[in-house]
Amino acid sequence: MARPRTPLLNRDRIVAAALALVDAEGLEAVSTRRLAAALGVSGPSLYNHVATKDELIDAVVDAVLGEVDLSMFPDPDWRAALAAWARSYRAALAAHPRIVPALAQSRGHRPNALRLADAVFGGLVSAGWPRREATRVGALMRYFITGSALGSFAASFPADATVYAADYPHLSEAHLLAERQQEIDESAFTTGLEALLDGLELRLTRCR
């Protein structure tokens, strides 16, 4: 039998299949057996492209980070650039929320993560931020963005009004939050982002 012109299996296909599993069922769903079944191959053939599960998860995380727009850097208007980047970063994580916990566990080389860090740091420095401060700002923004993507504030409140009546008098309308989940979560992110940027403008003034 002639060999197929296009390989049946490659690293990109494996990463895409793993990301689909994570999106559907979470990080725990990723296994050699599940991936092999999804790709229609034998389990051992996966190891020709990805050596360990940790390496695979790193690759999946990096694929998601590759969706973040970095085209706004460099820009002398660092505030506008940082805001546009933050929204793009959050959108990428919101599209794949179950991958967010793995962001905190970097075990290997993530090229897109390094490109992201390089673009943000370089953009801030070129706009006038001291290098030490630019490092802190990059870390701060990552904490804020990933934290906002971990879950929904609005969705954490039960929709049953009787839950709050007796013991939580200040939450008398909390049962209405769930039905406005997207609006509340988006506006909370915008409020936080604007507050951070306002504070950073003051900090940069003091640094100069």
N, C-alpha and C positions, 0 to 999 in steps of 0.2 A: 504494500500500500504506500502510495506516495505521501511524503510528509506535507502537512498543510502549509500554504504560503504564509499564513498569519498564525503565530503561536497561539495555542489554545489558552495559555495562561501567561500572565505577566504581572509585575508588581502593581501596576495601576489598577488592573481588574480586581486584584485581591483587596487592595485598599478600598476601592469603591464598594465592593461587596461587604467588607467589614463595616464601613460607615453606614450602609443600609441596615445592617443588623443592629448597630448601636442606635440609630434613629428609631428603629421599630421597637427594640426590646431593652436597650441599655447595654452598658459595657460588659456586664456579666454574660451576655448572650454570645459574645465572640469566642469561638472555639474552633479548633482544626476541623472537627466533625461537621459543625454547622457551615463553615465556610466552604469546605469541600463539596458538601451537598448543594449549596447555592450555586457554586461554579461548575458543577458537574464533573469534578475531577477526583482523584484519589488524594487522601489526606497527606501522605508523605511528599507529594509533588509541590505542596505549598512551601516546604522548607527550602526549595531551590531558589526561592525569591525573598522569603522573610524567615529569619532564623528563629525568632522567639515571639511570643505573644506581646511582650513589652515593646519590642521593636515595631510590631504591627500597630499597636495602639499609638505609639509615637508618630508613625506615618499617617494614621487616620487624623490625629490632632493636627498635624502639619498640613494635611490636605484642607482642613477647615480653615486654618489660618491663611492659606493661600487664596481664600475667597475675599479677604479683607482688602479694600481699596487703599493703595498707598500713593496714588497719583497726585495727591494734594501737597506732597512734600517735594522739595523745600518750597516755602512760601514766607515772605516777610511778615505776612499777617498770620502769625503763629496761632492766634486764638481761633480763627476761622478754620485753619488747617486741622488743628487738634480736634475741633468739634466735628468736622466732617469725617475724620478718621474714626473717632469714637462711635459715631452713628453706624459707620460701615462695619466696624468690629462687632458692635452689639448685634447688628442684623445677621452677621455670619454665625454668631453663637446662638441667636434666637432660632435660626433655621436648624440647628443641631444641638438642642439644649442638653441632651444626655451625654455629650462629649465633654461638657464643661468641667466636671470633677477631675478629668484626666489632665487638664491644663496645669494643675498645681503639682503634678508629678512628672517632671521632665527627667527621663532616664537616659536620653540619648541625643543625637544630633537632629535638630529640627530646622532645616534650611529656611522655610518660610517664616518661622518664628524669629530667626536671626535677621532676615530681611526686614521684617516688621520693626524690630528693635533698632536696627540701623537707620531706617527711614525716619522714625520718630525722633530718635536722639539727634541725628544729623540735622533734621528740620528745625528742631528747637535751638541747637547751637548756632546754626546759620542765621536764625532770627534774633540772636542776641542773648540767649540764655547761657549762663556759665555751665561748664560741662558737669560739675557736681550737681547743680540744680536740675539740669536736663535729665540726669539719671533718676533723680527723685521724682520728677514729674512723670516720666515714663512709667515708673513703678506704681505711682499713685493712680494713674489713669487705668492701668491694667487691673488693679484691685477693684476700682469702682466699676469698670465695665464687666468684668467676669462675675463680680458679686451681683450685679443687676440681672445677669443672665441665669443665675442659679435657680431661680424660681419666681413665682408670681406672688407679690404682696397681697393683691386683691383677692386672689383665689384661695388664700389661706384662711379666709373667714367663712364659717358656715352660713348657708343661705337661710337658716331657720331663725326667725326673729325671736323665738322664745328662748334661745340659748343665752341671749344677752339681757333679757328683761330684769331678772332679779339681782344679778351680781355685777353687771357691767353697765352701769347707767350712762356712761359716756360713749358707749358703743351702740346706742339705740338704733342707728341706721347702718350698722356694719353689715347686716344681712344683704344690703343692696350692692355691696362692693363687687361681688362675684360676677354679676351680670354686666358690670362696666369694667371688666378686668383689663382689656387691652388699653382702653382710654386712660385708666388710672396708672397702669404700669408705664405707659409711654410718657405721660405727663410727669410722673415721678422721676423718670430718667432725665427728661429735659430740665426739670427743676434742679436736680443734683448736678448735672453737667454745667448749667449756667452758674450755679453757686461756686463750683470748683474753678471755673474759668475766671470769675470775678476775683476770687481769692488769689489765683495765680498771677493775675495782672498786678495786684498790690504787692505780691512777693517779688515780682520781677523789678518793680520800681525801687524796692528797697535794696535789691542786689546791685543796681547800677550806681 
